[in-house]
Amino acid sequence: VQLQASGGGLVQAGGSLRLSCAASGRTFSNYAMGWFRQAPGKEREFVAAISWNGGSTYYADSVKGRFTISRDNAKNTVYLQMNSLKPEDTAVYYCAADQYGVVDGRSRLSYEYDYWGQGTQVTVSS
């Protein structure tokens, strides 16, 4: 699976952005998908995950209620709608694919994912 993330940019605090991750190659609909982020000098951290059919989602506490992950299997794309952005959301955001397909506690572990996109920068100004 090849993944291409897009949609990042510069936004003021309180604003919104929608990230997209387009997949090609193997059957996208078989994979659970996740979003991670990495701020300068920090480790990569889990943001959100969605199961193969969109029926289950899982969020980090830091984004719960502000971010929404969704997918369109017909378009081979997963989205991350980010609202009420804060300066601490500033990071490079990565999408990833997990052949396991379902979402559970392991979904927050980056090593469980099989394929990664190249990342898109999100900068939130105060």
Number of C-alpha atoms within 10 A of each C-alpha: 18 16 24 19 24 20 15 18 14 14 18 14 17 14 14 17 18 16 22 22 26 20 23 13 9 10 12 26 21 17 22 26 34 31 29 22 22 18 17 9 6 9 9 17 17 23 25 26 31 29 24 23 16 19 10 14 20 20 21 15 11 12 18 12 12 14 20 20 23 21 22 14 16 8 12 16 20 27 23 23 14 20 17 15 23 19 15 13 20 20 21 18 27 26 31 28 26 25 18 16 18 21 22 13 7 11 27 21 13 17 10 14 20 13 15 21 20 15 22 21 20 22 21 20 16 11
